[in-house]
Amino acid sequence: MTAIEQYMIDTYRASQQGAPMPPPPGRDDVAVLRSLRTYAQARAVMDGRPARHPWRAALRRILVRPRAC
């Protein structure tokens, strides 16, 4: 069963029972990613490393096209 199917079943059940609707799937994904980034930066500071984000540099290497010489 997919997350959308489970969400639809839970929404129907909540409407039948008068309970609050469940949050849609994926609603908090961005918040989770931000908290992971904050945790990684805080951990780097506690370990004595710079608080730069290594994923940003890796993403930039992947997405930016190399310059022609």
C-alpha positions as a Markdown table, in Angstrom:
| # | Residue | x | y | z |
|---|---|---|---|---|
| 1 | Met | 0.0 | 0.0 | 0.0 |
| 2 | Thr | 1.4 | 3.4 | -0.9 |
| 3 | Ala | 1.5 | 6.4 | 1.4 |
| 4 | Ile | -1.3 | 8.1 | -0.6 |
| 5 | Glu | -3.6 | 5.1 | -0.3 |
| 6 | Gln | -3.0 | 4.9 | 3.4 |
| 7 | Tyr | -3.6 | 8.7 | 3.7 |
| 8 | Met | -6.9 | 8.3 | 1.9 |
| 9 | Ile | -8.0 | 5.5 | 4.2 |
| 10 | Asp | -7.0 | 7.5 | 7.3 |
| 11 | Thr | -8.8 | 10.5 | 6.0 |
| 12 | Tyr | -12.0 | 8.5 | 5.4 |
| 13 | Arg | -11.7 | 6.9 | 8.8 |
| 14 | Ala | -11.2 | 10.3 | 10.5 |
| 15 | Ser | -14.2 | 11.8 | 8.7 |
| 16 | Gln | -16.4 | 8.9 | 9.8 |
| 17 | Gln | -15.3 | 9.1 | 13.4 |
| 18 | Gly | -15.2 | 12.9 | 13.7 |
| 19 | Ala | -11.5 | 12.9 | 14.5 |
| 20 | Pro | -9.0 | 15.5 | 13.2 |
| 21 | Met | -7.7 | 14.8 | 9.7 |
| 22 | Pro | -4.2 | 13.3 | 9.4 |
| 23 | Pro | -1.4 | 15.4 | 7.9 |
| 24 | Pro | -0.8 | 14.7 | 4.2 |
| 25 | Pro | 2.3 | 12.6 | 3.3 |
| 26 | Gly | 5.4 | 14.7 | 2.7 |
| 27 | Arg | 4.2 | 17.8 | 4.5 |
| 28 | Asp | 7.1 | 17.9 | 6.9 |
| 29 | Asp | 9.9 | 16.7 | 4.6 |
| 30 | Val | 11.5 | 20.1 | 4.2 |
| 31 | Ala | 11.4 | 20.6 | 8.0 |
| 32 | Val | 13.1 | 17.3 | 8.5 |
| 33 | Leu | 15.8 | 18.1 | 6.0 |
| 34 | Arg | 16.4 | 21.5 | 7.7 |
| 35 | Ser | 16.7 | 20.0 | 11.1 |
| 36 | Leu | 19.2 | 17.4 | 9.7 |
| 37 | Arg | 21.3 | 20.3 | 8.3 |
| 38 | Thr | 21.2 | 22.2 | 11.6 |
| 39 | Tyr | 22.2 | 19.1 | 13.5 |
| 40 | Ala | 25.1 | 18.4 | 11.1 |
| 41 | Gln | 26.3 | 22.0 | 11.5 |
| 42 | Ala | 26.0 | 21.9 | 15.3 |
| 43 | Arg | 27.9 | 18.6 | 15.4 |
| 44 | Ala | 30.6 | 20.1 | 13.2 |
| 45 | Val | 31.0 | 23.0 | 15.6 |
| 46 | Met | 31.1 | 20.7 | 18.6 |
| 47 | Asp | 33.8 | 18.6 | 16.9 |
| 48 | Gly | 35.9 | 21.7 | 16.1 |
| 49 | Arg | 35.3 | 21.6 | 12.4 |
| 50 | Pro | 33.9 | 24.5 | 10.2 |
| 51 | Ala | 30.1 | 24.6 | 10.2 |
| 52 | Arg | 29.9 | 24.6 | 6.4 |
| 53 | His | 27.5 | 22.2 | 4.9 |
| 54 | Pro | 29.3 | 19.4 | 2.9 |
| 55 | Trp | 26.1 | 18.5 | 0.9 |
| 56 | Arg | 25.9 | 21.9 | -0.6 |
| 57 | Ala | 29.4 | 21.6 | -2.1 |
| 58 | Ala | 28.6 | 18.1 | -3.4 |
| 59 | Leu | 25.4 | 19.2 | -4.9 |
| 60 | Arg | 27.2 | 22.2 | -6.6 |
| 61 | Arg | 29.8 | 19.8 | -8.1 |
| 62 | Ile | 27.0 | 17.6 | -9.5 |
| 63 | Leu | 24.8 | 20.4 | -10.9 |
| 64 | Val | 27.3 | 23.0 | -12.2 |
| 65 | Arg | 28.6 | 22.2 | -15.7 |
| 66 | Pro | 32.4 | 22.2 | -16.0 |
| 67 | Arg | 33.8 | 25.2 | -17.9 |
| 68 | Ala | 35.2 | 24.7 | -21.4 |
| 69 | Cys | 38.9 | 25.5 | -21.5 |
